[in-house]
Amino acid sequence: MEDIKNLAHAAKQRLKNNFWEECKKNFDAGAIQAKVLGLNEAKVRKTMQTRVRSEIQGEKQDGFYLKVKALLDSEGEVSDAIGRLTDKEYYETLSYEEKQRYNLTLSAKYLRALERYRKEKEAGF
């Protein structure tokens, strides 16, 4: 019951603070900017919808994605990205099989983050 009250309170605060009017302005401005830059307006709107949805749901920024984004912004795609993103202290405690599993998991996470990064750059963010 407490969760429902918290959700209702948060929704009321969004209404009081003109959250939705600001979202509408941002959507319209993003669509205009996309049109000017020759980007796909639908993709820009979809990206903005995803951001608003995650903000409402209270999701935190993915720390791993932020690391990948910083790496890509500063140096671009590098051949040793997995090595740079590896938690060295944790990695040293793993057995051979666990290291292999860790590398595969990290590689998959990196590829998802890279795809997300490319989509955001394509949308102009």
Secondary structure, DSSP 8 states (H G I E B T S, - for coil): -HHHHHHHHHHHHHHHTTHHHHHHHHHHHHHHHHHHHT--HHHHHHHHHHHHHHHHTT----HHHHHHHHHHHHH-S-TTHHHHHS-HHHHHTS-HHHHHHHHHHHHHHHHHHHHHHHHHHHTT-
